[in-house]
Amino acid sequence: METEVLLKYLGAKIKDFQSLKAIITKINKLDQNPFEDLDKIRANIKKLEKILRLEEKDEIYQSISEWLKEYKTKERQYSEELKKRFGIEFEKELKQCDLLLTGHYPKFKVWMFVIEVNVDKFTATIWYGPKQEKLESSSLIPSKIAKRLAEIKNKLGSKIDKDELFEKLKEAYIEVSQQFKQKEVPILEVKKEFSLLLQKEKYSRADFSYDLFRLKDNKNLKLRVAARAYTKTRKDFLWIPSNEKGEGYVYSHIQIEVN
């Protein structure tokens, strides 16, 4: 082998070894707090496997492969342990936010929210209602999810008082009722008009649902439970809670008694 070729080969090997060392060092550091960094551990395992696949016959690479094989067993144990301890840690964090936890892995309930946990993907998906409105996904860190749920709860809806809320809703309803020339009108058409009246940059289906929940005792407000024909596409129905436990129904039409 010519000297230049040898030097080039050794240079490439040194670069690979430096990469391997950096990745293994990173994994070792992340292993100090595996239940919060499990997703990062998995990402670095994939990087390591990619390099090792290219040099399967090299003795030192085989040694690293053996180490990785043993460590992946450890990583799987972390996953199983996380499934057991997540609910316990999550409940503790929620209590600090004055929120209560019900349910069990992989689906938990908090107030009107459903939290779907996926340990393999290291994610938690937050839903408003029983998988009705997907709000966001988060990394699987109990403290982070609990704080985010508290923030979402505090910001949900228009935040205006009930009297003003009903007056604006009635104004939106009258506009839509005149357009459709009927008393009972599609609920999401009223949501569109109501959003314009609020002049808020963002006003979601979940916001509107919660505002209607706040008016559930108003006798002038009537909602029609959605028939099967109106539950095929989301543009035709809206889930509205009946209580703060997250129980509720889907509705398709709304009517307001206008004096």
Buried (B, 14 or more C-beta within 10 A) or exposed (E): EEEEEEEEEEEEEEEBBEBBEEBBEBBEEBBEEBBBBBBBBBBBBEBBEEBBEEBEEBEEBEEBBEEBEEBBEEBEEBBEBBBEEBBEBBBEBBEEBEBEBEBEBBBBBBBBBBBBBEBEEBBBBBBBBBEBBEBEEBBBBBBBBBBBBBEBBEEBBBEBEEEEBBEBBBBBBBBBBEEEEEBBBBBBBBBBBBBEBBEEEEBBBBBBBBBBBBBEEBEEBBBBEBEEEBEEEEEBBBBBBEEEEBEBEBBBBBBBEEE
